[in-house]
Amino acid sequence: MASKRIFTGTFIDGLILDNIYDELQKEFKNATKGKWVEIENLHFTYHFIGDTEESVVEKIRDSLKNYHTNFESNLIIKGLGAFPDLRNPRVLFINVLNPDGKVFEIQKETTKILQKFGFKPEKREYHPHITLQRVKFADRTNFRKAIEKYRETLFGEMKSFKFNLIESILTPNGAIYKIIE
């Protein structure tokens, strides 16, 4: 039976980072090696679900239908960070701040729904972030300097956002994301 690689997430308006994305890539050129996420694919994830039977994907979609709406809640795109830490970065990201906590509420409630399908909740505390680069190598000194320069930078805001169930199609050139309606 066919399956799809899926996750729940919110895409970021690419115009927010349009003026600075090239600058960030140049700034980190001597600090990191790795694949940058295409600007049209920038998103944050609520829950990575993984390979899922198509019949289950349909049931998940139906169970999450109340969340497929536009949320009037401010997202602040601010400051760079790295996972797992600055000494050994594997992911370069931008923080997503949500003053009214709607993102955290959605993540918590949709995780409960997904548990009914046998998906385990994440053990780590939820930290909404936009992955910019999957880091293969980092020069610690240059990386630290570059990240410090943008640690408190306000990149932009979104006054509303949409929750999506998304299929991730892996290709040799990177992932293609498709919203599951």
C-alpha angles and dihedrals in degrees: 000000000000121000137193130216103232144173139168117246151134124247118225121230101256091212089072092067098026095104096045107032094088089046091053092050091051092046092054096040092100093036106052145019119207146090119304118214113246111253092241090056097053110128144135123238129227097185132356106217102176131198108003133175111255092238089056091046089059091050091048090049091052092046091052096044093109089063095052092096140097112273117209096216129122120250116196113201103205142151133000126257141165138226131253088006144304094271094057108021117186097161127035111203148167118233120242112212121193111185097194093048096234092135091055092047091051092047092050095046096044090048088057090052092049091050088065086065092051099262115142121230118245112266094213122079111267113259114177109217141153113236110225100172139008100222118221095172134008132191097219097211096048091040093054092049093049095047093046090055090060101029093113101023115136103220096180148289139255116208092202139012142193128231114222141187102223135194116216112208110193117217133169087258094051138276125324113208122211124182112231106224 
